[in-house]
Amino acid sequence: MIFLEDTRIGVRQALGSYTFTADAIKAFARAYDPQAFHLDEGAGERSLFGGLAASGWHTASVYMKLLVAYLETLASEAKACGEEVAASGPSPGFKNLKWPRPVLAGDTISYFYEATSMRPLASRPGWGIVFGTTTAVNQRDELVLFFENSVFLRRRSL
Amino acid sequence: MIFLEDTRIGVRQALGSYTFTADAIKAFARAYDPQAFHLDEGAGERSLFGGLAASGWHTASVYMKLLVAYLETLASEAKACGEEVAASGPSPGFKNLKWPRPVLAGDTISYFYEATSMRPLASRPGWGIVFGTTTAVNQRDELVLFFENSVFLRRRSL
């Protein structure tokens, strides 16, 4: 939704927060990760997690949900100012995804993104690639999700 | 569900297959990745993906779904033979997750796991760590998902 040239390097941006209810944790788990500690409070308490814990893929998918909403807000603001809006390109992937601590029912998780570097793509004129770090912390500011990723963005036409 | 000592290094194991219907692609996207090319056939066809495309997080979450079912089958077989069954531990994370090609509506994706190395954990007696590679291919045997991951497993008590 933004152009390569709009990317701010080294600025941590808040993407939003999400409270993981027991119902949402169980609904995701039933569909995609039906392990007992994601489905049942008692099983969660007896597990290493110490409570009903969200699937790691659930915490990562919520990042995507918040990112999309964040990019839509940026696009709306740009449109309101009469600026051109670009669609973001596909993601080539992720590196070093870590879940250092569990997300338990009732936790409110805040997600952040920080672009760390960018460059135009010699192989694809009009496009660039941005590298960045995504983090998520719980209400005690403890890290629960970390990964490095990259995304293709269009260059602003001059 | 299996012990460190049961891990077979260098053997590619089929975890199962999953057909991504348009309905399932849109349902995941509505909840977690509401971008137009994941929600609408026309928008997908006009995108770089060339069709209604599954969210990358959807293709990764389906891996988890198939892995859990696969591990439950192993556990059932072990129980049927009167063997002890261990719960698997948490995953420390993932490395180098890549989505080299899109997954489009109607594609049937087959997932595979191959353990590449393992070692007992000096820091956690009774536990070990297994490193492995997960791949997923479509019905034309084209790679659509790749990542390296690790998992903690209990050691068999001697």
Interface residues (C-beta under 8 A of the other chain):
Chain A: A31 Y32 D33 P34 Q35 S47 L48 F49 S55 G56 W57 A60 S61 V62 M64 K65 V68 A87 G89 P90 S91 P92 G93 F94 K95 N96 L97 K98 W99 P102
Chain B: A31 Y32 D33 P34 Q35 S47 L48 F49 S55 G56 W57 A60 S61 V62 M64 K65 V68 A87 G89 P90 S91 P92 G93 F94 K95 N96 L97 K98 W99 P102
